[in-house]
Amino acid sequence: MTSRACLQVCGAIGLTSEHRLGGHVKRVRVLDALYGDWRTSTQEIGMTLLQRETIPAGARI
């Protein structure tokens, strides 16, 4: 989501090899493909916490 917003601000220049944003966008897309997007991660973490019925020590609420 954030990478899309940054790309929207930078426009097409953000996809060129000269601009750093292009590398970040590629990296984010690879991570999303490997591990799922932020929605998937949030759901998995939430389900794990609900199943354990505890909140890990040090977790910020």
C-alpha beads as a LAMMPS data file, in Angstrom:
LAMMPS data file: protein, C-alpha beads

61 atoms
60 bonds

1 atom types
1 bond types

-500.0 500.0 xlo xhi
-500.0 500.0 ylo yhi
-500.0 500.0 zlo zhi

Masses

1 110.0

Atoms # bond

1 1 1 0.000 0.000 0.000
2 1 1 2.728 2.459 0.945
3 1 1 4.824 1.602 -2.082
4 1 1 1.832 2.322 -4.315
5 1 1 1.272 5.689 -2.657
6 1 1 4.955 6.615 -3.065
7 1 1 4.848 5.571 -6.687
8 1 1 1.742 7.695 -7.186
9 1 1 3.577 10.730 -5.802
10 1 1 6.735 10.167 -7.872
11 1 1 4.934 9.161 -11.049
12 1 1 6.708 7.272 -13.821
13 1 1 10.132 8.560 -12.751
14 1 1 9.821 6.241 -9.742
15 1 1 10.017 3.214 -12.038
16 1 1 13.200 4.220 -13.824
17 1 1 16.515 2.595 -12.948
18 1 1 17.956 5.980 -11.978
19 1 1 15.462 6.494 -9.145
20 1 1 15.775 4.561 -5.874
21 1 1 12.035 4.046 -5.506
22 1 1 11.929 1.521 -8.349
23 1 1 14.169 -0.870 -6.410
24 1 1 12.048 -0.514 -3.287
25 1 1 8.840 -1.166 -5.217
26 1 1 10.333 -4.312 -6.768
27 1 1 11.495 -5.516 -3.354
28 1 1 8.058 -4.942 -1.818
29 1 1 6.356 -6.818 -4.645
30 1 1 8.703 -9.785 -4.192
31 1 1 8.087 -9.819 -0.431
32 1 1 4.328 -9.639 -1.016
33 1 1 4.561 -12.580 -3.423
34 1 1 6.621 -14.631 -0.958
35 1 1 4.876 -13.826 2.319
36 1 1 1.550 -12.251 1.381
37 1 1 0.500 -8.644 1.646
38 1 1 -0.062 -6.672 4.852
39 1 1 -3.690 -7.772 5.072
40 1 1 -2.707 -11.434 5.038
41 1 1 0.002 -10.858 7.657
42 1 1 -2.386 -8.933 9.903
43 1 1 -4.998 -11.700 9.683
44 1 1 -2.446 -14.432 10.416
45 1 1 -1.041 -12.585 13.426
46 1 1 -4.553 -11.884 14.718
47 1 1 -5.632 -15.510 14.323
48 1 1 -2.509 -16.701 16.137
49 1 1 -3.165 -14.331 19.039
50 1 1 -6.810 -15.416 19.247
51 1 1 -5.873 -19.103 19.252
52 1 1 -3.267 -18.622 21.991
53 1 1 -5.635 -16.406 23.997
54 1 1 -2.624 -14.431 25.239
55 1 1 -0.739 -11.363 24.170
56 1 1 3.049 -11.774 24.029
57 1 1 5.089 -9.869 26.619
58 1 1 6.303 -6.573 25.247
59 1 1 3.544 -6.319 22.621
60 1 1 2.339 -2.769 22.140
61 1 1 -1.414 -2.442 22.178

Bonds

1 1 1 2
2 1 2 3
3 1 3 4
4 1 4 5
5 1 5 6
6 1 6 7
7 1 7 8
8 1 8 9
9 1 9 10
10 1 10 11
11 1 11 12
12 1 12 13
13 1 13 14
14 1 14 15
15 1 15 16
16 1 16 17
17 1 17 18
18 1 18 19
19 1 19 20
20 1 20 21
21 1 21 22
22 1 22 23
23 1 23 24
24 1 24 25
25 1 25 26
26 1 26 27
27 1 27 28
28 1 28 29
29 1 29 30
30 1 30 31
31 1 31 32
32 1 32 33
33 1 33 34
34 1 34 35
35 1 35 36
36 1 36 37
37 1 37 38
38 1 38 39
39 1 39 40
40 1 40 41
41 1 41 42
42 1 42 43
43 1 43 44
44 1 44 45
45 1 45 46
46 1 46 47
47 1 47 48
48 1 48 49
49 1 49 50
50 1 50 51
51 1 51 52
52 1 52 53
53 1 53 54
54 1 54 55
55 1 55 56
56 1 56 57
57 1 57 58
58 1 58 59
59 1 59 60
60 1 60 61
